[in-house]
Amino acid sequence: MPAWLYFGPAQAAKEATKVCSEAHHFRVATLLDGLEHPWSIAFLPDGRWLITERPGRLRIVESGRLRSKPVAGLLLDIALHPEYASNQQHS
C-alpha cells in the first residue's frame, strides 16, 4: 500500500487512516503539525524539506521536525534546480 503525505492539524489524522478508491488504496498519516495551508514542497538532497505556506512563508523541516521560525519574504511555490545537489542553485 503506497504512503501519502498529509500536512495539517494532527487531530485530523493522529493515526494512519486507510483510504480506498476504485483504483488505489492509500494510508494517510500526519507527518508534521504546525503548518498553515501548506502549498508546495521540495526535498533537498541532504534530507531537509522546504515547504511553502499559502500566507507566503517558507518553512524548513530538519530530521522530521519543523523549525520554529519561518524564512521570511517568500512566495507560494518553490522548485529546486534540476542539478541542485551539485550546484546549489534554486529556481
GROMACS elastic network, one bead per residue, 0.5 to 0.9 nm:
[ bonds ]
;  ai    aj funct       b0    kb
    1    24     6  0.83531   500
    1    25     6  0.61199   500
    1    26     6  0.59617   500
    1    27     6  0.70314   500
    2    24     6  0.86813   500
    2    25     6  0.72832   500
    2    26     6  0.56874   500
    2    27     6  0.68156   500
    3    26     6  0.59785   500
    3    27     6  0.52869   500
    3    28     6  0.67459   500
    3    29     6  0.83481   500
    4    26     6  0.64726   500
    4    27     6  0.61003   500
    4    28     6  0.54840   500
    4    29     6  0.74356   500
    5    27     6  0.87264   500
    5    28     6  0.65450   500
    5    29     6  0.67790   500
    5    30     6  0.71985   500
    5    31     6  0.70840   500
    6    13     6  0.83610   500
    6    28     6  0.63377   500
    6    29     6  0.59773   500
    6    30     6  0.52316   500
    6    31     6  0.65858   500
    6    32     6  0.79580   500
    7    10     6  0.83287   500
    7    29     6  0.85569   500
    7    30     6  0.60165   500
    7    31     6  0.64618   500
    7    32     6  0.58066   500
    7    33     6  0.68761   500
    7    34     6  0.87083   500
    7    35     6  0.70875   500
    7    37     6  0.83902   500
    7    38     6  0.68440   500
    8    11     6  0.86040   500
    8    12     6  0.73852   500
    8    13     6  0.84479   500
    8    30     6  0.69329   500
    8    31     6  0.85080   500
    8    32     6  0.70104   500
    8    33     6  0.59664   500
    8    34     6  0.72358   500
    8    35     6  0.62832   500
    8    36     6  0.74807   500
    8    37     6  0.75884   500
    8    38     6  0.78348   500
    9    12     6  0.55492   500
    9    13     6  0.75143   500
    9    14     6  0.87404   500
    9    30     6  0.77301   500
    9    32     6  0.81535   500
    9    33     6  0.57291   500
    9    34     6  0.70170   500
    9    35     6  0.78339   500
    9    36     6  0.89675   500
   10    13     6  0.56144   500
   10    14     6  0.53781   500
   10    15     6  0.88900   500
   10    29     6  0.87861   500
   10    30     6  0.58968   500
   10    31     6  0.82563   500
   10    32     6  0.74611   500
   10    33     6  0.57687   500
   10    34     6  0.85244   500
   11    14     6  0.55374   500
   11    30     6  0.87799   500
   12    30     6  0.80883   500
   13    16     6  0.67774   500
   13    17     6  0.70774   500
   13    28     6  0.74900   500
   13    29     6  0.58691   500
   13    30     6  0.57501   500
   14    17     6  0.86699   500
   14    29     6  0.68162   500
   14    30     6  0.62689   500
   15    28     6  0.81154   500
   15    29     6  0.58779   500
   15    30     6  0.73695   500
   16    27     6  0.58617   500
   16    28     6  0.52019   500
   16    30     6  0.75358   500
   17    26     6  0.80772   500
   17    27     6  0.54161   500
   17    29     6  0.63752   500
   18    25     6  0.71071   500
   18    26     6  0.56910   500
   18    28     6  0.63375   500
   19    24     6  0.84113   500
   19    25     6  0.58162   500
   19    26     6  0.50693   500
   19    27     6  0.61861   500
   19    28     6  0.71787   500
   20    23     6  0.79060   500
   20    24     6  0.59805   500
   20    26     6  0.62245   500
   20    27     6  0.87822   500
   21    24     6  0.53034   500
   21    25     6  0.62662   500
   21    26     6  0.85050   500
   22    25     6  0.83012   500
   30    33     6  0.73962   500
   31    64     6  0.78918   500
   32    35     6  0.75226   500
   32    61     6  0.89202   500
   32    64     6  0.77058   500
   32    65     6  0.73917   500
   32    66     6  0.71649   500
   33    66     6  0.79205   500
   34    66     6  0.78128   500
   34    68     6  0.89963   500
   35    38     6  0.61698   500
   35    51     6  0.89267   500
   35    53     6  0.70943   500
   35    59     6  0.83771   500
   35    66     6  0.86680   500
   36    39     6  0.89413   500
   36    53     6  0.59362   500
   36    54     6  0.71695   500
   36    55     6  0.76554   500
   37    52     6  0.85685   500
   37    53     6  0.53908   500
   37    54     6  0.54489   500
   37    55     6  0.76974   500
   38    41     6  0.80693   500
   38    51     6  0.67062   500
   38    52     6  0.58907   500
   38    54     6  0.62189   500
   39    51     6  0.71293   500
   39    52     6  0.53809   500
   39    53     6  0.50910   500
   39    54     6  0.56310   500
   39    76     6  0.65203   500
   39    77     6  0.68891   500
   40    50     6  0.81075   500
   40    51     6  0.55936   500
   40    52     6  0.51927   500
   40    53     6  0.72408   500
   40    54     6  0.87172   500
   40    76     6  0.70944   500
   40    77     6  0.54690   500
   40    78     6  0.62903   500
   40    79     6  0.86067   500
   41    49     6  0.68786   500
   41    50     6  0.55664   500
   41    52     6  0.65000   500
   41    77     6  0.80046   500
   41    78     6  0.68776   500
   41    79     6  0.80786   500
   42    48     6  0.87333   500
   42    49     6  0.58229   500
   42    50     6  0.51632   500
   42    51     6  0.65892   500
   42    52     6  0.89635   500
   42    78     6  0.67501   500
   42    79     6  0.63273   500
   42    80     6  0.68081   500
   43    46     6  0.84112   500
   43    47     6  0.67597   500
   43    48     6  0.62451   500
   43    50     6  0.63989   500
   43    51     6  0.88107   500
   43    80     6  0.82863   500
   44    47     6  0.55490   500
   44    48     6  0.52650   500
   44    49     6  0.58610   500
   44    50     6  0.74387   500
   44    80     6  0.80106   500
   44    84     6  0.81605   500
   44    85     6  0.77711   500
   45    48     6  0.73224   500
   45    84     6  0.80045   500
   45    85     6  0.59056   500
   46    49     6  0.89271   500
   46    85     6  0.84433   500
   47    61     6  0.87551   500
   47    62     6  0.72332   500
   47    63     6  0.74489   500
   48    60     6  0.69286   500
   48    61     6  0.55258   500
   48    63     6  0.69988   500
   48    64     6  0.81562   500
   49    59     6  0.81608   500
   49    60     6  0.57368   500
   49    62     6  0.68467   500
   49    64     6  0.87075   500
   50    58     6  0.67646   500
   50    59     6  0.58245   500
   50    61     6  0.65183   500
   50    78     6  0.79961   500
   51    57     6  0.83139   500
   51    58     6  0.57331   500
   51    59     6  0.50784   500
   51    60     6  0.63492   500
   51    61     6  0.77984   500
   51    77     6  0.87074   500
   51    78     6  0.79398   500
   52    55     6  0.85074   500
   52    56     6  0.68119   500
   52    57     6  0.56176   500
   52    59     6  0.60327   500
   52    60     6  0.87901   500
   52    74     6  0.81212   500
   52    75     6  0.76103   500
   52    76     6  0.58630   500
   52    77     6  0.64684   500
   52    78     6  0.71322   500
   53    56     6  0.56391   500
   53    57     6  0.52167   500
   53    58     6  0.64030   500
   53    59     6  0.75686   500
   53    75     6  0.86237   500
   53    76     6  0.65638   500
   53    77     6  0.86700   500
   54    57     6  0.71454   500
   54    75     6  0.82781   500
   54    76     6  0.58594   500
   54    77     6  0.88764   500
   55    75     6  0.84978   500
   55    76     6  0.77509   500
   56    72     6  0.82494   500
   56    73     6  0.72058   500
   56    74     6  0.55799   500
   56    75     6  0.50874   500
   56    76     6  0.55729   500
   56    77     6  0.89899   500
   57    70     6  0.60689   500
   57    71     6  0.64376   500
   57    72     6  0.62090   500
   57    73     6  0.69751   500
   57    74     6  0.58070   500
   57    75     6  0.71073   500
   57    76     6  0.76267   500
   58    70     6  0.55603   500
   58    71     6  0.51259   500
   58    72     6  0.68720   500
   58    73     6  0.81375   500
   58    74     6  0.62510   500
   58    75     6  0.79334   500
   58    76     6  0.82909   500
   58    78     6  0.89217   500
   59    66     6  0.71418   500
   59    67     6  0.69165   500
   59    68     6  0.84716   500
   59    69     6  0.74913   500
   59    71     6  0.62055   500
   60    65     6  0.84243   500
   60    66     6  0.60677   500
   60    67     6  0.57706   500
   60    68     6  0.88081   500
   60    69     6  0.86378   500
   60    70     6  0.71532   500
   60    71     6  0.78502   500
   61    64     6  0.59819   500
   61    65     6  0.52874   500
   61    67     6  0.59875   500
   62    65     6  0.53332   500
   62    66     6  0.65562   500
   62    67     6  0.72089   500
   63    66     6  0.85076   500
   65    68     6  0.89163   500
   66    69     6  0.86175   500
   67    70     6  0.70969   500
   69    72     6  0.88197   500
   71    74     6  0.74828   500
   74    77     6  0.86811   500
   75    78     6  0.78407   500
   78    90     6  0.84651   500
   78    91     6  0.74892   500
   79    82     6  0.87301   500
   79    90     6  0.66924   500
   79    91     6  0.57862   500
   80    83     6  0.79691   500
   80    84     6  0.61669   500
   80    88     6  0.86628   500
   80    89     6  0.71568   500
   80    91     6  0.59025   500
   81    85     6  0.86172   500
   81    87     6  0.83961   500
   81    88     6  0.77955   500
   81    89     6  0.56124   500
   81    91     6  0.56360   500
   82    85     6  0.82419   500
   82    89     6  0.86865   500
   82    90     6  0.86340   500
   83    86     6  0.57269   500
   83    87     6  0.61655   500
   83    88     6  0.76399   500
   83    89     6  0.76178   500
   84    87     6  0.50970   500
   84    89     6  0.53685   500
   84    90     6  0.68820   500
   85    88     6  0.60456   500
   85    89     6  0.85400   500
   86    89     6  0.85623   500
